[in-house]
Amino acid sequence: MIWRFLWVALLASLLAACATTPAPQPALMAPGDFLLSGRILIRQADKADVLRLSWQHVALADHVRLETSLGQTIAVVELTPQRAWTKLGDGRELERFDDTALAQELLGTPLPLRRFADWVRGEPPRGATGVERDAANRLIAMRDADWQLRYTGYGEINDAPSRPAQIEARSGDIVVRLRIEAWSGSSL
């Protein structure tokens, strides 16, 4: 009898761990706001992680959920101009003003998390150099600070044919590849 109880408790725990809570949905999206989901590869030297990603960008705030391929939440990240905060899957919380320092603690790689919102929209931020566009005026490459970015896969996302489906960012031995699988957002 006690073994059956333990098995039921274990099964319930596993099912609860697989459940994910979606990010809150904005009632009305303003220009520049978006929701996206996809996969991200983060590689530095001989270490690599592949994660599922769901991301909501509203105004100047970002809500990002990182999960394993099986749907287990690794972290929820909140970014505003004033703070960078994360709650890890085990319940621990980290808060920093510096988003790059937060990424270093969370992922072991110093990523400029606040810059990603411009990057995924294909908008060169102020100070970007080496901006290249294709014949349809879509961004295909740029340099932002120490990061070299390449954009491909336009037209692969059904509801957003003018959005890139693949973005690669490189800085030194760090490589980040983002594969966007779903996108919704207002026009810019």
N, C-alpha and C positions, 0 to 999 in steps of 0.2 A: 504494500500500500504506500509506504513512504517513497519507494522508488518511482512509482507512478506519479506521485506529487512532484518529485524532483524533476522528472522528465517533462511534465507539463509546465513547470516553472521555467525550465531551461528553454523549451520551445517558445513560450511567451516572451522571454527575454530576447531571443534571437529575432522573432518577428518584430518586436518593438524597436530593436536596433536597426532593422531594415527600413522602417518607416521614415520618411522625410517630410518635413514641414516646408511647403513652398514659401518663397519670399512674399511679403505683402504686395498686392497688386495696386498700382496707383489708379485712381478713378479716371483721371484724364491726363494724358501724357503731353507735356509741353515740348516745344522744339528742342532736340538734343537728348531727350529722355529715351531710354531703351530698356528692353528685357532681352537677355540672350541666354542660350545654353549651349554647351559643347564640351570639348575635351581639351585639356592643356597638358603639354609635356614641358617639364622644367628640368634642364640638364646642366650640371656644372661639373667639369672634370669627368670623373668616372661615376658620378652619382646621377641617377635619373628618376623622376617621379612622373607618373601619368595619372591625372585626376579628372573627375567629372566636375563641371563648373556650371553654376547658375548665377546670373548676375543681373541685378536691377540697378540702373542708374537714373536717379531722379534729382533734377536741379544740380546741386553740388554734392550730393550724398550718394554713396555706393553701398549696396548690400550684396555680398558675394558669399555663396555657399560652395565649399570644396568637399567632394565626396570621393570615396574609393569607387572602383568600377562596379562594386556590388551594392552601392548606395549607402554605405556607412559614412556618416558625416565626420569629416576630419576637423573642419573649422568653419565658423561663420565669421566673416570679416565685415566690419562697418567702417567706412571712411567718410570723414567730413573734413572741411578745411581746418578744423580745430583739433581733430584727433584721429588716431588709427587704433581701432579696438578689435579684438578677436576673442571669441569663445571657442575653445577647443572641444573636440568630441568627448573628452574625459571630464569636461566641466570647468577646467581651469580657464582663467581670463587673463589676457595681456592687453595693456594699453600703452601707447606711445604717441607722441606728436609726429615723430618721423616715421612715415610709412615704409621707407626702405629698411629701417632698423626692425620694424615689426615683421616684415617679410623675412629678414635674416633669422629672427627667432622662430618664426612659424615654419618656414620652408627650408631653412639652412642656406638660402640664397638671397643676396641683397637686390630685390626688385623694386623699381619705382612704381608702386601700386597706383598712386594717384594719376600717373600719366596714362595708364592703360585705357581710361575712358575716352580720351582723345584718339588713342591709337586704334581702338576697335571701330570707332566711327569713321576712320580714314580721314581724320582731320589733322593736318600738320599743326602742332602747337606753336606758339610764338617762339622764335629762336630755332626752329627746325631748319636744317640745311639739306642740300642734295635732293630736293623734292623732285620726283619723277612721276609723270602721269602718262596714261595710255591715250589712244586716240579718242576714247569716250570721256576723257578728263578724270578717270578714276586713278586714285593713288596706287602706284606700284612699288615705290621705294622712297625712303627718306632717312635722314639721320637726325636723332633727337638726343642731345647731350652726348653721352657715350654709347648710345644704342643705334644700331643699324637695323632698319625694319624693311621687310619685303611683304608685299600683299599679292595674293593669288586667289583663284577660285571664284571670281565674280560670276554671278548667275547661278551658282549652285544651291542657293537658299531660296526656296520657292516664294516666300512672302517678301523677300528683300533682294531682288536681282541686282540692285546697284551696290550691294554691300559685299565686302570681301568675305569669303568663307574660311580663308586660311591666312594667318599672319605669323611671320617669323621675326623675332627680335633677338639680336645678338649683341653681346658686350663682353669682350675678352673671351673667357672660356664658358660663359653663360649663354645658353640657347633656350629660348622660350618659343614653343610652337602652339598656337591656339587654333583649334578647328571649331568654327562656329557651326552648329547644326540647326539652330532655330533662332530667329530674330524677330522682335516686334518693336516698333518705335515710331515716333512721329517723324515727319520729314524735317530736315534741318533748314 
